[in-house]
């Protein structure tokens, strides 16, 4: 997985919500101001990295996401586990839970989520590996 900048992640977020979009449409949906030239560079980078594809309709280019949000999330989680917890996604999740100030309701929701996982699925405690 190639590193993604903050602007690249925001462009992906916008396009996961709705696509295909023209650059001007992406720009107006950004959570912060981004110059048009900067956005076009971001979009070119994402096409080069194979995250997006673009298609010309008339005079305009439209951008569409090529990769699922879940795939990017999984890749980023594995990379974060590699950096912050010696490759263990279990330890990474535990660290996130400890570091966040979760309410009782949020903790209850997490417990219920864990309990609802199918018992046939095997989870490896302390999974080690490279992203």
N, CA, C and O atoms as CSV, one atom per row, in Angstrom:
chain,resi,resn,atom,element,x,y,z
A,1,UNK,N,N,0.832,-1.179,0.000
A,1,UNK,CA,C,0.000,0.000,0.000
A,1,UNK,C,C,0.875,1.240,0.000
A,1,UNK,O,O,1.807,1.363,0.794
A,2,UNK,N,N,0.564,2.139,-0.888
A,2,UNK,CA,C,1.302,3.395,-0.919
A,2,UNK,C,C,0.720,4.342,0.121
A,2,UNK,O,O,-0.475,4.306,0.416
A,3,UNK,N,N,1.581,5.184,0.669
A,3,UNK,CA,C,1.112,6.163,1.641
A,3,UNK,C,C,0.125,7.108,0.985
A,3,UNK,O,O,0.266,7.467,-0.184
A,4,UNK,N,N,-0.872,7.503,1.751
A,4,UNK,CA,C,-1.861,8.463,1.281
A,4,UNK,C,C,-1.736,9.738,2.093
A,4,UNK,O,O,-1.636,9.697,3.319
A,5,UNK,N,N,-1.743,10.868,1.406
A,5,UNK,CA,C,-1.712,12.153,2.099
A,5,UNK,C,C,-3.101,12.481,2.634
A,5,UNK,O,O,-4.084,11.820,2.298
A,6,UNK,N,N,-3.162,13.485,3.450
A,6,UNK,CA,C,-4.443,13.938,4.008
A,6,UNK,C,C,-5.401,14.341,2.880
A,6,UNK,O,O,-6.582,13.995,2.912
A,7,UNK,N,N,-4.891,15.066,1.893
A,7,UNK,CA,C,-5.728,15.481,0.762
A,7,UNK,C,C,-6.193,14.287,-0.069
A,7,UNK,O,O,-7.329,14.263,-0.542
A,8,UNK,N,N,-5.325,13.307,-0.247
A,8,UNK,CA,C,-5.709,12.110,-1.004
A,8,UNK,C,C,-6.807,11.339,-0.272
A,8,UNK,O,O,-7.762,10.869,-0.890
A,9,UNK,N,N,-6.665,11.213,1.043
A,9,UNK,CA,C,-7.689,10.503,1.812
A,9,UNK,C,C,-9.022,11.248,1.757
A,9,UNK,O,O,-10.080,10.622,1.689
A,10,UNK,N,N,-8.974,12.568,1.785
A,10,UNK,CA,C,-10.206,13.348,1.718
A,10,UNK,C,C,-10.868,13.207,0.346
A,10,UNK,O,O,-12.092,13.111,0.255
A,11,UNK,N,N,-10.069,13.194,-0.715
A,11,UNK,CA,C,-10.633,13.002,-2.058
A,11,UNK,C,C,-11.297,11.629,-2.153
A,11,UNK,O,O,-12.374,11.505,-2.736
A,12,UNK,N,N,-10.675,10.616,-1.596
A,12,UNK,CA,C,-11.274,9.284,-1.589
A,12,UNK,C,C,-12.569,9.277,-0.787
A,12,UNK,O,O,-13.556,8.676,-1.213
A,13,UNK,N,N,-12.577,9.936,0.367
A,13,UNK,CA,C,-13.783,10.007,1.188
A,13,UNK,C,C,-14.943,10.609,0.393
A,13,UNK,O,O,-16.058,10.088,0.402
A,14,UNK,N,N,-14.657,11.706,-0.287
A,14,UNK,CA,C,-15.683,12.369,-1.096
A,14,UNK,C,C,-16.206,11.428,-2.170
A,14,UNK,O,O,-17.415,11.329,-2.379
A,15,UNK,N,N,-15.302,10.738,-2.850
A,15,UNK,CA,C,-15.702,9.871,-3.959
A,15,UNK,C,C,-16.352,8.574,-3.483
A,15,UNK,O,O,-17.151,7.995,-4.219
A,16,UNK,N,N,-16.039,8.103,-2.285
A,16,UNK,CA,C,-16.749,6.936,-1.753
A,16,UNK,C,C,-18.196,7.303,-1.458
A,16,UNK,O,O,-19.092,6.467,-1.579
A,17,UNK,N,N,-18.420,8.547,-1.073
A,17,UNK,CA,C,-19.783,8.999,-0.792
A,17,UNK,C,C,-20.607,9.130,-2.068
A,17,UNK,O,O,-21.801,8.830,-2.075
A,18,UNK,N,N,-19.971,9.578,-3.143
A,18,UNK,CA,C,-20.691,9.828,-4.387
A,18,UNK,C,C,-19.688,9.884,-5.536
A,18,UNK,O,O,-18.711,10.630,-5.479
A,19,UNK,N,N,-19.932,9.099,-6.569
A,19,UNK,CA,C,-19.074,9.180,-7.739
A,19,UNK,C,C,-19.807,8.621,-8.945
A,19,UNK,O,O,-20.733,7.829,-8.772
A,20,UNK,N,N,-19.435,8.995,-10.142
A,20,UNK,CA,C,-18.292,9.823,-10.521
A,20,UNK,C,C,-18.575,11.312,-10.315
A,20,UNK,O,O,-19.720,11.763,-10.347
A,21,UNK,N,N,-17.495,12.049,-10.106
A,21,UNK,CA,C,-17.593,13.496,-9.932
A,21,UNK,C,C,-16.498,14.197,-10.724
A,21,UNK,O,O,-15.427,13.642,-10.969
A,22,UNK,N,N,-16.796,15.435,-11.119
A,22,UNK,CA,C,-15.796,16.306,-11.750
A,22,UNK,C,C,-14.967,16.947,-10.640
A,22,UNK,O,O,-15.415,17.013,-9.496
A,23,UNK,N,N,-13.759,17.422,-10.965
A,23,UNK,CA,C,-12.919,18.060,-9.942
A,23,UNK,C,C,-13.624,19.183,-9.182
A,23,UNK,O,O,-13.468,19.284,-7.965
A,24,UNK,N,N,-14.383,20.016,-9.858
A,24,UNK,CA,C,-15.078,21.115,-9.170
A,24,UNK,C,C,-16.078,20.577,-8.157
A,24,UNK,O,O,-16.257,21.169,-7.092
A,25,UNK,N,N,-16.730,19.469,-8.470
A,25,UNK,CA,C,-17.687,18.854,-7.547
A,25,UNK,C,C,-16.973,18.248,-6.344
A,25,UNK,O,O,-17.468,18.304,-5.219
A,26,UNK,N,N,-15.811,17.672,-6.598
A,26,UNK,CA,C,-15.002,17.116,-5.499
A,26,UNK,C,C,-14.535,18.252,-4.594
A,26,UNK,O,O,-14.594,18.154,-3.369
A,27,UNK,N,N,-14.068,19.332,-5.223
A,27,UNK,CA,C,-13.553,20.478,-4.478
A,27,UNK,C,C,-14.620,21.070,-3.550
A,27,UNK,O,O,-14.314,21.414,-2.409
A,28,UNK,N,N,-15.853,21.192,-4.016
A,28,UNK,CA,C,-16.891,21.786,-3.167
A,28,UNK,C,C,-17.327,20.858,-2.036
A,28,UNK,O,O,-17.931,21.316,-1.067
A,29,UNK,N,N,-17.034,19.570,-2.142
A,29,UNK,CA,C,-17.396,18.613,-1.086
A,29,UNK,C,C,-16.266,18.379,-0.082
A,29,UNK,O,O,-16.457,17.686,0.917
A,30,UNK,N,N,-15.090,18.955,-0.345
A,30,UNK,CA,C,-13.967,18.816,0.583
A,30,UNK,C,C,-14.350,19.421,1.934
A,30,UNK,O,O,-15.118,20.381,1.994
A,31,UNK,N,N,-13.812,18.853,3.016
A,31,UNK,CA,C,-14.083,19.360,4.365
A,31,UNK,C,C,-13.299,20.621,4.667
A,31,UNK,O,O,-13.565,21.282,5.671
A,32,UNK,N,N,-12.340,20.970,3.825
A,32,UNK,CA,C,-11.544,22.184,3.986
A,32,UNK,C,C,-11.275,22.748,2.596
A,32,UNK,O,O,-11.513,22.087,1.585
A,33,UNK,N,N,-10.781,23.967,2.564
A,33,UNK,CA,C,-10.482,24.593,1.283
A,33,UNK,C,C,-9.261,23.934,0.653
A,33,UNK,O,O,-8.263,23.669,1.323
A,34,UNK,N,N,-9.361,23.678,-0.632
A,34,UNK,CA,C,-8.227,23.157,-1.395
A,34,UNK,C,C,-8.194,23.891,-2.726
A,34,UNK,O,O,-9.216,24.023,-3.399
A,35,UNK,N,N,-7.021,24.363,-3.095
A,35,UNK,CA,C,-6.851,25.055,-4.387
A,35,UNK,C,C,-7.156,24.079,-5.522
A,35,UNK,O,O,-6.911,22.878,-5.408
A,36,UNK,N,N,-7.685,24.607,-6.600
A,36,UNK,CA,C,-8.022,23.777,-7.760
A,36,UNK,C,C,-6.797,23.048,-8.293
A,36,UNK,O,O,-6.869,21.856,-8.590
A,37,UNK,N,N,-5.676,23.749,-8.417
A,37,UNK,CA,C,-4.455,23.123,-8.953
A,37,UNK,C,C,-3.964,22.012,-8.025
A,37,UNK,O,O,-3.502,20.970,-8.490
A,38,UNK,N,N,-4.063,22.234,-6.722
A,38,UNK,CA,C,-3.652,21.215,-5.753
A,38,UNK,C,C,-4.548,19.994,-5.871
A,38,UNK,O,O,-4.060,18.863,-5.867
A,39,UNK,N,N,-5.850,20.210,-5.974
A,39,UNK,CA,C,-6.785,19.096,-6.110
A,39,UNK,C,C,-6.492,18.291,-7.366
A,39,UNK,O,O,-6.496,17.060,-7.327
A,40,UNK,N,N,-6.242,18.957,-8.462
A,40,UNK,CA,C,-5.953,18.241,-9.715
A,40,UNK,C,C,-4.686,17.397,-9.584
A,40,UNK,O,O,-4.607,16.302,-10.141
A,41,UNK,N,N,-3.713,17.896,-8.861
A,41,UNK,CA,C,-2.495,17.126,-8.603
A,41,UNK,C,C,-2.807,15.906,-7.739
A,41,UNK,O,O,-2.301,14.812,-7.991
A,42,UNK,N,N,-3.632,16.098,-6.730
A,42,UNK,CA,C,-4.048,15.003,-5.848
A,42,UNK,C,C,-4.758,13.928,-6.673
A,42,UNK,O,O,-4.480,12.739,-6.516
A,43,UNK,N,N,-5.663,14.339,-7.540
A,43,UNK,CA,C,-6.414,13.386,-8.355
A,43,UNK,C,C,-5.492,12.630,-9.309
A,43,UNK,O,O,-5.643,11.422,-9.494
A,44,UNK,N,N,-4.537,13.339,-9.913
A,44,UNK,CA,C,-3.558,12.664,-10.788
A,44,UNK,C,C,-2.766,11.622,-10.013
A,44,UNK,O,O,-2.544,10.512,-10.498
A,45,UNK,N,N,-2.340,11.985,-8.803
A,45,UNK,CA,C,-1.591,11.036,-7.967
A,45,UNK,C,C,-2.423,9.801,-7.656
A,45,UNK,O,O,-1.914,8.681,-7.704
A,46,UNK,N,N,-3.694,9.996,-7.338
A,46,UNK,CA,C,-4.558,8.857,-7.021
A,46,UNK,C,C,-4.815,7.978,-8.241
A,46,UNK,O,O,-4.973,6.765,-8.106
A,47,UNK,N,N,-4.857,8.570,-9.416
A,47,UNK,CA,C,-4.971,7.776,-10.652
A,47,UNK,C,C,-3.692,6.979,-10.846
A,47,UNK,O,O,-3.737,5.790,-11.159
A,48,UNK,N,N,-2.545,7.636,-10.660
A,48,UNK,CA,C,-1.250,6.956,-10.813
A,48,UNK,C,C,-1.088,5.814,-9.808
A,48,UNK,O,O,-0.494,4.784,-10.126
A,49,UNK,N,N,-1.615,5.997,-8.603
A,49,UNK,CA,C,-1.532,4.966,-7.560
A,49,UNK,C,C,-2.597,3.883,-7.740
A,49,UNK,O,O,-2.649,2.925,-6.969
A,50,UNK,N,N,-3.442,4.038,-8.756
A,50,UNK,CA,C,-4.493,3.056,-9.082
A,50,UNK,C,C,-5.671,3.050,-8.095
A,50,UNK,O,O,-6.401,2.063,-8.003
A,51,UNK,N,N,-5.849,4.146,-7.365
A,51,UNK,CA,C,-7.002,4.267,-6.478
A,51,UNK,C,C,-8.225,4.789,-7.233
A,51,UNK,O,O,-9.362,4.458,-6.899
A,52,UNK,N,N,-7.970,5.615,-8.262
A,52,UNK,CA,C,-9.044,6.216,-9.037
A,52,UNK,C,C,-8.860,5.915,-10.512
A,52,UNK,O,O,-7.765,5.601,-10.979
A,53,UNK,N,N,-9.972,6.021,-11.230
A,53,UNK,CA,C,-9.884,6.046,-12.687
A,53,UNK,C,C,-10.633,7.284,-13.133
A,53,UNK,O,O,-11.553,7.752,-12.464
A,54,UNK,N,N,-10.218,7.805,-14.282
A,54,UNK,CA,C,-10.896,8.990,-14.790
A,54,UNK,C,C,-11.377,8.722,-16.201
A,54,UNK,O,O,-10.791,7.948,-16.958
A,55,UNK,N,N,-12.463,9.392,-16.517
A,55,UNK,CA,C,-13.077,9.211,-17.816
A,55,UNK,C,C,-13.516,10.575,-18.333
A,55,UNK,O,O,-14.092,11.376,-17.597
A,56,UNK,N,N,-13.244,10.819,-19.576
A,56,UNK,CA,C,-13.606,12.101,-20.163
A,56,UNK,C,C,-15.007,12.016,-20.748
A,56,UNK,O,O,-15.311,11.114,-21.529
A,57,UNK,N,N,-15.861,12.968,-20.361
A,57,UNK,CA,C,-17.204,13.115,-20.923
A,57,UNK,C,C,-17.295,14.543,-21.426
A,57,UNK,O,O,-17.299,15.489,-20.638
A,58,UNK,N,N,-17.368,14.695,-22.721
A,58,UNK,CA,C,-17.343,16.046,-23.278
A,58,UNK,C,C,-16.000,16.677,-22.996
A,58,UNK,O,O,-14.957,16.122,-23.341
A,59,UNK,N,N,-16.028,17.840,-22.365
A,59,UNK,CA,C,-14.779,18.539,-22.047
A,59,UNK,C,C,-14.288,18.243,-20.627
A,59,UNK,O,O,-13.181,18.632,-20.254
A,60,UNK,N,N,-15.106,17.562,-19.848
A,60,UNK,CA,C,-14.790,17.360,-18.429
A,60,UNK,C,C,-14.293,15.942,-18.148
A,60,UNK,O,O,-14.698,14.980,-18.800
A,61,UNK,N,N,-13.410,15.844,-17.169
A,61,UNK,CA,C,-12.990,14.552,-16.644
A,61,UNK,C,C,-13.824,14.241,-15.409
A,61,UNK,O,O,-14.069,15.107,-14.570
A,62,UNK,N,N,-14.250,12.998,-15.318
A,62,UNK,CA,C,-14.979,12.503,-14.155
A,62,UNK,C,C,-14.119,11.448,-13.477
A,62,UNK,O,O,-13.480,10.629,-14.136
A,63,UNK,N,N,-14.115,11.481,-12.155
A,63,UNK,CA,C,-13.294,10.558,-11.376
A,63,UNK,C,C,-14.181,9.580,-10.629
A,63,UNK,O,O,-15.232,9.940,-10.099
A,64,UNK,N,N,-13.730,8.332,-10.601
A,64,UNK,CA,C,-14.443,7.247,-9.936
A,64,UNK,C,C,-13.433,6.427,-9.137
A,64,UNK,O,O,-12.304,6.212,-9.579
A,65,UNK,N,N,-13.853,5.972,-7.955
A,65,UNK,CA,C,-12.997,5.158,-7.103
A,65,UNK,C,C,-12.873,3.752,-7.689
A,65,UNK,O,O,-13.860,3.164,-8.132
A,66,UNK,N,N,-11.650,3.221,-7.685
A,66,UNK,CA,C,-11.393,1.853,-8.161
A,66,UNK,C,C,-11.256,0.858,-7.015
A,66,UNK,O,O,-11.398,-0.347,-7.220
A,67,UNK,N,N,-10.986,1.344,-5.833
A,67,UNK,CA,C,-10.687,0.466,-4.701
A,67,UNK,C,C,-11.739,0.671,-3.607
A,67,UNK,O,O,-12.168,1.794,-3.341
A,68,UNK,N,N,-12.139,-0.421,-2.989
A,68,UNK,CA,C,-13.164,-0.351,-1.945
A,68,UNK,C,C,-12.607,0.296,-0.681
A,68,UNK,O,O,-11.433,0.152,-0.339
A,69,UNK,N,N,-13.490,1.007,-0.011
A,69,UNK,CA,C,-13.122,1.664,1.235
A,69,UNK,C,C,-12.598,0.650,2.249
A,69,UNK,O,O,-11.624,0.924,2.950
A,70,UNK,N,N,-13.234,-0.513,2.334
A,70,UNK,CA,C,-12.825,-1.546,3.284
A,70,UNK,C,C,-11.397,-2.019,3.012
A,70,UNK,O,O,-10.651,-2.295,3.952
A,71,UNK,N,N,-11.011,-2.115,1.742
A,71,UNK,CA,C,-9.651,-2.546,1.404
A,71,UNK,C,C,-8.614,-1.532,1.886
A,71,UNK,O,O,-7.570,-1.907,2.421
A,72,UNK,N,N,-8.909,-0.257,1.694
A,72,UNK,CA,C,-7.979,0.789,2.146
A,72,UNK,C,C,-7.902,0.780,3.670
A,72,UNK,O,O,-6.815,0.890,4.238
A,73,UNK,N,N,-9.047,0.650,4.332
A,73,UNK,CA,C,-9.068,0.594,5.792
A,73,UNK,C,C,-8.242,-0.586,6.302
A,73,UNK,O,O,-7.448,-0.425,7.229
A,74,UNK,N,N,-8.416,-1.753,5.719
A,74,UNK,CA,C,-7.662,-2.940,6.147
A,74,UNK,C,C,-6.169,-2.741,5.946
A,74,UNK,O,O,-5.375,-3.083,6.823
A,75,UNK,N,N,-5.778,-2.195,4.804
A,75,UNK,CA,C,-4.358,-1.954,4.533
A,75,UNK,C,C,-3.769,-0.949,5.519
A,75,UNK,O,O,-2.659,-1.135,6.019
A,76,UNK,N,N,-4.526,0.123,5.795
A,76,UNK,CA,C,-4.038,1.132,6.735
A,76,UNK,C,C,-3.946,0.558,8.147
A,76,UNK,O,O,-2.999,0.856,8.875
A,77,UNK,N,N,-4.915,-0.259,8.537
A,77,UNK,CA,C,-4.885,-0.870,9.876
A,77,UNK,C,C,-3.679,-1.795,10.013
A,77,UNK,O,O,-3.009,-1.797,11.046
A,78,UNK,N,N,-3.403,-2.581,8.970
A,78,UNK,CA,C,-2.223,-3.460,9.033
A,78,UNK,C,C,-0.937,-2.649,9.130
A,78,UNK,O,O,-0.023,-3.007,9.871
A,79,UNK,N,N,-0.872,-1.555,8.378
A,79,UNK,CA,C,0.319,-0.703,8.432
A,79,UNK,C,C,0.452,-0.073,9.821
A,79,UNK,O,O,1.542,-0.052,10.393
A,80,UNK,N,N,-0.659,0.439,10.363
A,80,UNK,CA,C,-0.619,1.028,11.699
A,80,UNK,C,C,-0.229,-0.010,12.738
A,80,UNK,O,O,0.516,0.298,13.668
A,81,UNK,N,N,-0.720,-1.234,12.596
A,81,UNK,CA,C,-0.346,-2.308,13.524
A,81,UNK,C,C,1.152,-2.574,13.432
A,81,UNK,O,O,1.813,-2.791,14.447
A,82,UNK,N,N,1.682,-2.557,12.219
A,82,UNK,CA,C,3.123,-2.771,12.024
A,82,UNK,C,C,3.929,-1.678,12.736
A,82,UNK,O,O,4.925,-1.965,13.399
A,83,UNK,N,N,3.489,-0.432,12.592
A,83,UNK,CA,C,4.228,0.700,13.156
A,83,UNK,C,C,4.058,0.811,14.672
A,83,UNK,O,O,5.028,1.053,15.390
A,84,UNK,N,N,2.816,0.632,15.163
A,84,UNK,CA,C,2.522,0.935,16.562
A,84,UNK,C,C,2.444,-0.266,17.491
A,84,UNK,O,O,2.502,-0.101,18.709
A,85,UNK,N,N,2.314,-1.475,16.944
A,85,UNK,CA,C,2.144,-2.615,17.858
A,85,UNK,C,C,2.773,-3.896,17.309
A,85,UNK,O,O,2.196,-4.977,17.424
A,86,UNK,N,N,3.942,-3.767,16.721
A,86,UNK,CA,C,4.728,-4.911,16.242
A,86,UNK,C,C,3.912,-5.865,15.369
A,86,UNK,O,O,4.151,-7.073,15.381
A,87,UNK,N,N,2.957,-5.333,14.615
A,87,UNK,CA,C,2.201,-6.142,13.673
A,87,UNK,C,C,0.920,-6.738,14.227
A,87,UNK,O,O,0.188,-7.400,13.491
A,88,UNK,N,N,0.636,-6.528,15.471
A,88,UNK,CA,C,-0.555,-7.118,16.089
A,88,UNK,C,C,-1.755,-6.176,15.953
A,88,UNK,O,O,-1.794,-5.110,16.568
A,89,UNK,N,N,-2.728,-6.585,15.140
A,89,UNK,CA,C,-3.938,-5.767,15.021
A,89,UNK,C,C,-4.735,-5.806,16.320
A,89,UNK,O,O,-5.403,-4.831,16.665
A,90,UNK,N,N,-4.672,-6.920,17.039
A,90,UNK,CA,C,-5.350,-7.021,18.332
A,90,UNK,C,C,-4.786,-5.982,19.299
A,90,UNK,O,O,-5.540,-5.273,19.965
A,91,UNK,N,N,-3.464,-5.895,19.371
A,91,UNK,CA,C,-2.835,-4.915,20.255
A,91,UNK,C,C,-3.139,-3.490,19.794
A,91,UNK,O,O,-3.318,-2.599,20.625
A,92,UNK,N,N,-3.200,-3.268,18.493
A,92,UNK,CA,C,-3.531,-1.940,17.973
A,92,UNK,C,C,-4.935,-1.531,18.414
A,92,UNK,O,O,-5.136,-0.418,18.899
A,93,UNK,N,N,-5.898,-2.424,18.247
A,93,UNK,CA,C,-7.281,-2.124,18.649
A,93,UNK,C,C,-7.331,-1.878,20.158
A,93,UNK,O,O,-8.013,-0.958,20.613
A,94,UNK,N,N,-6.622,-2.684,20.928
A,94,UNK,CA,C,-6.597,-2.500,22.385
A,94,UNK,C,C,-6.018,-1.129,22.740
A,94,UNK,O,O,-6.550,-0.441,23.611
A,95,UNK,N,N,-4.938,-0.728,22.075
A,95,UNK,CA,C,-4.344,0.587,22.327
A,95,UNK,C,C,-5.324,1.705,21.992
A,95,UNK,O,O,-5.439,2.679,22.737
A,96,UNK,N,N,-6.025,1.566,20.881
A,96,UNK,CA,C,-6.998,2.591,20.493
A,96,UNK,C,C,-8.111,2.696,21.519
A,96,UNK,O,O,-8.536,3.796,21.871
A,97,UNK,N,N,-8.582,1.556,21.998
A,97,UNK,CA,C,-9.647,1.562,23.009
A,97,UNK,C,C,-9.151,2.217,24.294
A,97,UNK,O,O,-9.866,3.012,24.903
A,98,UNK,N,N,-7.921,1.883,24.710
A,98,UNK,CA,C,-7.371,2.464,25.936
A,98,UNK,C,C,-7.164,3.968,25.806
A,98,UNK,O,O,-7.425,4.716,26.748
A,99,UNK,N,N,-6.695,4.415,24.641
A,99,UNK,CA,C,-6.354,5.826,24.454
A,99,UNK,C,C,-7.561,6.721,24.229
A,99,UNK,O,O,-7.493,7.923,24.486
A,100,UNK,N,N,-8.650,6.164,23.759
A,100,UNK,CA,C,-9.855,6.957,23.529
A,100,UNK,C,C,-10.680,6.990,24.801
A,100,UNK,O,O,-10.694,6.027,25.568
A,101,UNK,N,N,-11.350,8.074,25.019
A,101,UNK,CA,C,-12.237,8.204,26.181
A,101,UNK,C,C,-13.626,7.752,25.746
A,101,UNK,O,O,-14.464,8.568,25.362
A,102,UNK,N,N,-13.861,6.430,25.810
A,102,UNK,CA,C,-15.126,5.870,25.369
A,102,UNK,C,C,-16.167,5.921,26.480
A,102,UNK,O,O,-15.863,5.705,27.653
A,103,UNK,N,N,-17.386,6.207,26.087
A,103,UNK,CA,C,-18.484,6.228,27.055
A,103,UNK,C,C,-18.884,4.785,27.376
A,103,UNK,O,O,-18.477,3.852,26.685
A,104,UNK,N,N,-19.683,4.615,28.428
A,104,UNK,CA,C,-20.186,3.287,28.764
A,104,UNK,C,C,-20.991,2.712,27.607
A,104,UNK,O,O,-20.912,1.518,27.319
A,105,UNK,N,N,-21.767,3.571,26.944
A,105,UNK,CA,C,-22.568,3.121,25.802
A,105,UNK,C,C,-21.696,2.627,24.659
A,105,UNK,O,O,-22.009,1.620,24.024
A,106,UNK,N,N,-20.608,3.331,24.396
A,106,UNK,CA,C,-19.687,2.909,23.339
A,106,UNK,C,C,-19.005,1.592,23.696
A,106,UNK,O,O,-18.827,0.723,22.842
A,107,UNK,N,N,-18.624,1.451,24.974
A,107,UNK,CA,C,-18.003,0.202,25.418
A,107,UNK,C,C,-18.992,-0.953,25.292
A,107,UNK,O,O,-18.623,-2.047,24.867
A,108,UNK,N,N,-20.245,-0.710,25.661
A,108,UNK,CA,C,-21.281,-1.737,25.544
A,108,UNK,C,C,-21.453,-2.130,24.081
A,108,UNK,O,O,-21.569,-3.312,23.758
A,109,UNK,N,N,-21.467,-1.139,23.206
A,109,UNK,CA,C,-21.606,-1.409,21.765
A,109,UNK,C,C,-20.444,-2.260,21.252
A,109,UNK,O,O,-20.655,-3.182,20.464
A,110,UNK,N,N,-19.223,-1.960,21.692
A,110,UNK,CA,C,-18.055,-2.759,21.300
A,110,UNK,C,C,-18.178,-4.196,21.797
A,110,UNK,O,O,-17.905,-5.137,21.052
A,111,UNK,N,N,-18.587,-4.369,23.055
A,111,UNK,CA,C,-18.753,-5.716,23.604
A,111,UNK,C,C,-19.772,-6.508,22.801
A,111,UNK,O,O,-19.542,-7.671,22.467
A,112,UNK,N,N,-20.899,-5.875,22.492
A,112,UNK,CA,C,-21.949,-6.549,21.722
A,112,UNK,C,C,-21.453,-6.914,20.319
A,112,UNK,O,O,-21.785,-7.971,19.783
A,113,UNK,N,N,-20.661,-6.027,19.744
A,113,UNK,CA,C,-20.115,-6.295,18.420
A,113,UNK,C,C,-19.198,-7.517,18.462
A,113,UNK,O,O,-19.291,-8.395,17.605
A,114,UNK,N,N,-18.324,-7.572,19.448
A,114,UNK,CA,C,-17.399,-8.700,19.588
A,114,UNK,C,C,-18.172,-9.990,19.831
A,114,UNK,O,O,-17.855,-11.025,19.244
A,115,UNK,N,N,-19.170,-9.935,20.680
A,115,UNK,CA,C,-19.964,-11.129,20.984
A,115,UNK,C,C,-20.764,-11.620,19.784
A,115,UNK,O,O,-21.112,-12.799,19.716
A,116,UNK,N,N,-21.061,-10.734,18.836
A,116,UNK,CA,C,-21.861,-11.126,17.676
A,116,UNK,C,C,-21.018,-11.748,16.552
A,116,UNK,O,O,-21.575,-12.259,15.580
A,117,UNK,N,N,-19.684,-11.712,16.674
A,117,UNK,CA,C,-18.834,-12.330,15.657
A,117,UNK,C,C,-19.111,-13.816,15.592
A,117,UNK,O,O,-19.317,-14.452,16.625
A,118,UNK,N,N,-19.120,-14.383,14.388
A,118,UNK,CA,C,-19.334,-15.842,14.277
A,118,UNK,C,C,-18.235,-16.606,15.013
A,118,UNK,O,O,-17.063,-16.232,14.963
A,119,UNK,N,N,-18.627,-17.670,15.691
A,119,UNK,CA,C,-17.655,-18.452,16.458
A,119,UNK,C,C,-16.750,-19.273,15.550
A,119,UNK,O,O,-15.701,-19.739,15.994
A,120,UNK,N,N,-17.129,-19.461,14.291
A,120,UNK,CA,C,-16.293,-20.236,13.385
A,120,UNK,C,C,-15.097,-19.444,12.894
A,120,UNK,O,O,-14.130,-20.015,12.391
A,121,UNK,N,N,-15.162,-18.141,13.039
A,121,UNK,CA,C,-14.063,-17.298,12.582
A,121,UNK,C,C,-12.932,-17.361,13.605
A,121,UNK,O,O,-13.159,-17.165,14.799
A,122,UNK,N,N,-11.746,-17.627,13.149
A,122,UNK,CA,C,-10.608,-17.724,14.053
A,122,UNK,C,C,-9.860,-16.400,14.067
A,122,UNK,O,O,-9.523,-15.844,13.021
A,123,UNK,N,N,-9.611,-15.915,15.256
A,123,UNK,CA,C,-8.838,-14.695,15.424
A,123,UNK,C,C,-7.504,-15.068,16.036
A,123,UNK,O,O,-7.441,-15.819,17.010
A,124,UNK,N,N,-6.437,-14.537,15.458
A,124,UNK,CA,C,-5.102,-14.832,15.958
A,124,UNK,C,C,-4.682,-13.725,16.900
A,124,UNK,O,O,-4.477,-12.590,16.472
A,125,UNK,N,N,-4.554,-14.038,18.169
A,125,UNK,CA,C,-4.067,-13.052,19.131
A,125,UNK,C,C,-2.609,-12.747,18.823
A,125,UNK,O,O,-1.788,-13.647,18.642
A,126,UNK,N,N,-2.308,-11.449,18.769
A,126,UNK,CA,C,-0.925,-11.042,18.559
A,126,UNK,C,C,-0.413,-11.381,17.170
A,126,UNK,O,O,0.768,-11.689,17.016
A,127,UNK,N,N,-1.266,-11.334,16.156
A,127,UNK,CA,C,-0.834,-11.639,14.789
A,127,UNK,C,C,0.332,-10.752,14.417
A,127,UNK,O,O,0.278,-9.532,14.577
A,128,UNK,N,N,1.362,-11.357,13.931
A,128,UNK,CA,C,2.557,-10.617,13.536
A,128,UNK,C,C,2.705,-10.692,12.029
A,128,UNK,O,O,2.350,-11.692,11.406
A,129,UNK,N,N,3.223,-9.645,11.461
A,129,UNK,CA,C,3.466,-9.675,10.021
A,129,UNK,C,C,3.662,-8.271,9.495
A,129,UNK,O,O,3.396,-7.279,10.174
A,130,UNK,N,N,4.121,-8.221,8.303
A,130,UNK,CA,C,4.334,-6.940,7.652
A,130,UNK,C,C,3.099,-6.552,6.882
A,130,UNK,O,O,2.379,-7.422,6.393
A,131,UNK,N,N,2.829,-5.238,6.758
A,131,UNK,CA,C,1.659,-4.771,6.032
A,131,UNK,C,C,1.751,-5.074,4.556
A,131,UNK,O,O,0.838,-4.742,3.799
